[in-house]
Amino acid sequence: MAGRLRERLTRSDTLTDRPDFALVGVLRIPELQTSPARAIYRRVGIALAALALAVLIVYIDREGYRDAQDNELSLLDCIYYATVSLSTTGYGDITPFTPSARLVNVLLITPLRIFFLIVLVGTTLSALTQSSRQAFKIQRWRQHVRNHTV
């Protein structure tokens, strides 16, 4: 089928005149190959950026948060709260007590929490599927070269 399509394209018209779906099998788009370690480092960087953004948001609105002793939050407390919140651990020792802090938590921290979890789950799945794909390629290669002598 691809041979006939290729032949038809060269005879009648140019590639630019054809719709995208007609070029499947005719054109090969190279894929960017990245190592699993590089992908993991990139995602860890994204997760740390989300954590830093959450720390900044909580630090800016730190008057609206209180710890168990009813103290205002320090920078370290903000880092702790953002880390515990984004990891969905939520010990409850630091809580937003003003309506504005609760609104910020709902509108900004919760989406960051979801984004953080998506990055972590995506990293895990990517690493797992990468090794599975590599194992599958090796298995296919072994089937093709069985009983070969060099």
C-alpha positions in Angstrom: 0.0 0.0 0.0 2.8 2.5 0.9 4.6 1.7 -2.3 1.5 2.4 -4.4 0.9 5.6 -2.5 4.5 6.7 -2.9 4.3 5.9 -6.6 1.0 7.9 -6.9 2.6 10.9 -5.1 5.6 11.0 -7.4 3.5 10.8 -10.5 0.6 13.1 -9.9 1.4 15.8 -7.3 3.8 17.1 -4.7 3.9 16.3 -1.0 2.7 19.7 -0.1 -0.6 19.2 -1.9 -1.5 16.0 0.0 -3.3 16.0 3.4 -1.3 14.9 6.5 -2.9 11.5 6.8 -1.8 10.6 3.2 1.8 11.1 4.2 1.8 8.4 6.9 4.3 5.8 5.8 5.8 8.1 3.2 7.5 10.6 5.5 9.4 9.6 8.7 9.7 12.2 11.4 12.7 11.6 13.6 12.0 11.3 17.3 14.1 13.0 19.9 15.7 10.3 22.0 16.4 11.3 25.6 17.9 9.1 28.3 15.6 8.0 31.2 18.0 9.7 33.6 17.7 13.0 31.8 13.9 12.8 31.7 13.8 12.0 35.5 16.1 15.0 36.2 13.9 17.3 34.2 10.8 16.1 36.0 12.5 16.4 39.4 13.4 20.0 38.4 9.7 20.6 37.5 8.6 19.2 40.8 11.1 21.4 42.7 9.9 24.4 40.8 6.3 23.6 41.8 7.4 23.2 45.4 9.3 26.5 45.3 6.2 28.3 43.9 4.1 26.8 46.7 6.6 28.0 49.3 6.5 31.5 47.8 2.7 31.6 47.8 2.5 30.4 51.4 5.3 32.8 52.5 3.6 35.8 50.9 0.4 35.0 52.7 2.0 33.7 55.9 -0.2 35.9 58.1 -3.1 33.8 57.2 -1.5 30.5 58.4 -1.0 29.4 62.0 0.9 26.5 63.5 -0.3 24.4 66.5 1.1 27.0 69.0 -0.8 29.8 67.2 2.5 31.3 66.0 3.1 33.1 62.7 5.0 31.1 60.1 8.8 31.4 59.4 10.3 30.7 56.1 11.2 27.2 57.3 7.6 26.6 58.4 6.4 27.7 54.9 8.8 25.2 53.3 7.6 22.5 55.7 3.9 23.3 55.0 4.4 23.4 51.2 6.2 20.1 51.2 3.7 18.4 53.5 0.8 19.8 51.4 2.2 19.0 48.0 3.0 15.4 49.1 -0.6 15.1 50.3 0.6 14.1 53.8 -1.1 16.9 55.6 -0.3 16.5 59.3 -2.6 19.4 60.3 -0.1 21.1 62.5 -0.1 24.2 60.2 -3.4 25.4 58.8 -4.8 28.3 56.9 -7.1 30.1 59.3 -8.2 33.3 57.4 -10.7 33.1 54.5 -8.1 34.6 52.1 -5.5 32.0 53.1 -8.1 29.2 52.6 -9.0 30.7 49.2 -5.4 30.8 48.2 -5.0 27.2 49.3 -8.0 26.1 47.3 -7.2 28.1 44.1 -3.4 27.8 44.0 -2.0 25.2 46.4 -4.4 22.4 45.4 -3.8 22.7 41.7 0.0 22.7 42.5 -0.6 19.6 44.5 -2.3 17.9 41.6 0.4 19.0 39.2 3.1 17.8 41.6 1.4 14.3 41.8 1.0 14.2 38.0 4.7 14.9 37.6 5.7 12.2 40.2 3.3 9.5 38.7 4.4 10.4 35.2 8.0 10.0 36.1 7.4 6.6 37.6 5.4 5.4 34.6 7.9 6.8 32.2 10.8 5.0 33.9 8.8 1.7 34.1 7.7 1.8 30.5 11.2 2.8 29.3 12.8 -0.3 30.7 9.9 -2.5 29.5 10.2 -1.1 26.0 14.0 -1.8 26.1 13.4 -5.3 27.3 10.9 -5.9 24.5 13.3 -4.6 21.9 16.0 -7.0 23.2 13.5 -9.9 23.1 12.6 -9.1 19.5 16.3 -8.8 18.5 17.1 -12.1 20.1 14.2 -13.8 18.2 15.5 -12.4 14.9 19.2 -13.4 15.4 18.5 -16.9 16.8 20.8 -19.6 15.2 22.9 -17.0 13.5 26.6 -17.5 13.2 29.0 -14.6 12.7 
